[in-house]
């Protein structure tokens, strides 16, 4: 029996009302496309930290990081440590993000056009949108599953809950764009953080650190603490996560949008440096929830969905009153992620994918209308894709593989664009093709019953590492193959 | 327990850091929002100053 009561429902209702009001109220400040997509580039450090942290933590994050904790113990928090290292390094050095912000581009593909030409800009836009939307497609269902399990609602209400949540988020995102996203992200960061801290403190007080450690020791031995000793992880897992998280920090549209919306490159770098450690919390805190679920519920039976262990545990562990804070926190986390993702993928569609089809410059009014229509269409796509896609394997790996479709190639293009003068459109095209083909092939052979054993044998980590290596090689070989004469005629050289 | 001091230390640091940052960002972020909205409004007024009848 879940502890979700009318008091908790009231807390959640109050939070939703406050968010909607704040999100809709700032729409009056949106007069231009620049306001809608990058908040007029007026975002300062602390708002940037709140927005980045809130965007990068959704219910889906909480679910897969808790699943990591449940299935891998403390070692499951390694991706968070990798991302914190990557973000700290990039923030401190300004690696790629300084030239990117200084270029004045609103999206990454816009910067590519200066070096690689309009076709590469368009192709980069398509790959970013494809990878991003496939990735985001599982957010709704996973979020809905969490809410249904924690609140004890009937599963038949999952679709209704998902739809209502998405419509609410879409309304303020369509009206206020990045300004609404930033203001609601700020509120959501505060509510989300309060919920995460309170529930973790409750777990540590009631279950105890000693019990958590002994649970991991019993079920996973030394591998639950050290990823290199864990048979399901090892060095391929660590290396893949280091590559994936560095790439995500450099080119994940929802993350890099904070650098692009920052006042200047120094502000963007500060946002990265000061948010870096949040990514340790992002994996460690829900990971502890997952370990607590393992301690309370025991290991999963064959056929059990390990994603559900943490919400099942929380539904009876968290007391009345705090349950409302938890659900509000998770709704906050999910809404901030959904709104930001819809806006940032939409911005690439508008700015880069539709760019060749604009015969003449659109007025600000037309631009805003098109942007709003794109976000509405993304919402519709998410609703249908999220309902029918059957998720196989663990969620973090699915997200990693679909993200790699564009992260590998876009990262290579960005690095080459910023630091390698010989890089050209031949290399860029080869990198985009390689970066998309390998992960898509892996996804297909994982879904087809006949080839499933092959996918299991290769594993997602080797496939992911191979993608990054191939993409790097493709960029170098493709660029070197292009004759020097043609290169001189290339735009931006 | 001391055998796994790394994870204990990391968890404690994470909770203390996160609690502190939440409070600090909650306060400073409010000023950032007000400043951002004010600057946007002022910039728009500079570009489109209100007419004499406004």
Interface residues (C-beta under 8 A of the other chain):
Chain A: X26 X29 X31 X35 X39 X40 X42 X43 X44 X45 X46 X47 X48 X49 X50 X74 X77 X179 X182 X183 X186 X189 X190 X193 X194 X196 X197 X200 X201 X209 X210 X213 X225 X277 X278 X280 X281 X284 X285 X288
Chain B: X1 X4 X6 X7 X8 X10 X11 X14 X15 X17 X18 X19 X21 X22 X24 X25 X26 X28 X29 X30 X31 X32 X33 X35 X36 X37 X39 X40 X41 X43 X44
